Amino acid sequence: FQNKLQGLFLGFLADSVHAVRLAAVDNVEPIAKAFGATWTAEHFMPKLLEQNSATQSYLNRLTSLHALSKVSCVLSADQVAQLVVPVLVEAMKDKVPNVKFCSCRIIKELADEKKLSSASISSKLKPAVTELRSQDADGDVQVEARRVLEVIG
């Protein structure tokens, strides 16, 4: 996979067609489960994070967030804290409301799945979500941030 298909797969995550990106996201979880947490954290996540940081398209940033949500199923809480939480915090600072909204939704999912450590919540997520709730210009983002705070305490 890594030698022959990983580049192609990452290309699908950045495709201009929504259905192709969606299909790629749907396949992230089975791939992560097949190769395991170590491979996912060491080989797939760096490429996904690199692709996320290099894109100018908010649609690709959204796709990366959805992929992070799917891949988190195989990661430990420590790996989520190290690899996923910083991306979610950064996404909450995005200029596009949909990206911030999506980040909030993923935080709720991860909290429901018990994938967030109390240290990540208190030191990184709660301050960022609190800021969104009180200062974001978009009403939907504020409401979703409030819902996240209800879940993470």
C-alpha positions in Angstrom: 0.0 0.0 0.0 2.6 2.5 1.1 4.8 2.1 -2.0 2.1 1.8 -4.7 -1.2 3.0 -3.5 -0.6 5.6 -0.7 0.1 8.5 -3.1 -2.9 7.6 -5.2 -5.1 7.3 -2.2 -4.0 10.7 -0.8 -4.7 12.1 -4.2 -8.3 10.9 -3.9 -8.6 12.7 -0.6 -7.7 15.9 -2.5 -9.7 15.3 -5.6 -11.9 18.1 -7.0 -14.9 15.8 -7.1 -16.8 15.6 -3.8 -17.9 12.0 -4.4 -14.3 10.9 -4.9 -13.2 12.6 -1.7 -16.1 11.1 0.2 -15.3 7.6 -1.0 -11.7 8.0 0.0 -12.7 9.2 3.5 -15.0 6.1 3.8 -12.0 3.9 3.1 -9.6 5.5 5.6 -11.0 3.5 8.6 -10.7 0.1 7.0 -7.2 0.9 5.8 -6.2 2.1 9.2 -7.7 -1.0 10.9 -5.9 -3.3 8.4 -2.5 -1.8 9.0 -2.9 -1.0 12.7 -2.1 1.9 15.0 1.7 2.0 14.6 1.7 2.0 10.8 -1.2 4.6 10.8 0.6 6.9 13.2 4.1 6.5 11.6 3.3 6.4 7.9 -0.2 7.5 7.0 -0.7 10.4 9.5 2.4 12.4 8.5 1.3 12.3 4.9 -2.3 13.3 5.7 -1.1 16.1 8.0 1.3 17.3 5.4 -1.4 17.3 2.8 -3.7 19.2 5.1 -1.2 21.9 5.9 -0.3 22.4 2.3 -3.8 23.0 0.9 -5.4 26.3 0.3 -8.8 24.7 -0.3 -11.2 24.7 2.6 -12.9 21.6 1.0 -9.6 19.7 1.3 -9.2 20.9 4.9 -12.7 19.6 5.6 -11.8 16.3 3.9 -8.7 16.0 6.0 -10.7 16.6 9.2 -13.1 13.9 8.2 -10.2 11.5 7.4 -8.7 12.3 10.8 -12.0 11.4 12.5 -12.0 8.0 10.7 -8.4 7.2 11.4 -8.7 8.0 15.1 -10.6 4.7 15.6 -7.2 2.8 15.6 -5.2 5.4 17.5 -4.7 5.5 21.3 -5.7 8.6 23.3 -2.0 9.5 23.5 -1.7 9.3 19.7 -4.9 11.3 19.3 -3.5 13.9 21.7 -0.2 14.1 19.8 -1.4 13.9 16.2 -5.1 14.9 15.9 -5.7 17.4 18.7 -3.2 20.0 17.3 -5.0 19.8 13.9 -8.4 20.3 15.5 -7.2 23.3 17.5 -5.7 24.8 14.4 -8.9 24.1 12.5 -10.8 26.1 15.1 -8.8 29.2 14.0 -9.7 28.7 10.3 -11.3 31.6 8.5 -14.0 29.3 7.1 -16.9 28.7 9.5 -17.5 25.2 8.1 -14.0 24.1 9.0 -14.4 25.4 12.6 -17.9 23.7 12.8 -16.5 20.4 11.5 -13.6 20.6 14.1 -16.2 21.0 16.8 -18.2 18.0 15.6 -15.1 15.8 15.5 -14.1 16.8 19.0 -17.6 15.7 20.2 -17.2 12.4 18.4 -13.8 11.8 19.9 -15.1 12.7 23.3 -18.0 10.2 22.9 -15.5 7.5 21.8 -13.3 8.2 24.9 -10.4 9.1 22.6 -9.5 12.4 24.3 -7.3 12.6 27.4 -8.2 14.9 30.2 -4.9 16.8 29.6 -5.8 17.4 26.0 -9.2 18.6 26.9 -8.2 21.0 29.7 -5.0 22.4 28.2 -5.8 22.6 24.5 -9.4 21.9 23.5 -11.4 23.6 26.2 -9.7 27.0 25.8 -10.0 27.0 22.0 -13.6 25.9 22.1 -14.5 28.4 24.8 -13.0 31.2 22.6 -15.1 30.0 19.6 -18.2 30.0 21.7 -17.7 33.5 23.0 -16.0 35.2 20.0 -16.8 33.6 16.7 -18.9 35.6 14.3 -20.8 32.6 13.0 -23.9 31.7 15.1 -23.8 28.0 14.0 -20.1 27.7 15.1 -21.0 29.3 18.5 -23.9 26.8 19.0 -21.7 23.8 18.1 -18.9 25.1 20.4 -21.4 25.3 23.2 -22.5 21.7 22.5 -18.8 20.6 22.6 -18.3 22.3 26.0 -21.4 20.4 27.3 -19.8 17.2 26.2 -16.2 17.8 27.4 -17.2 19.6 30.6 
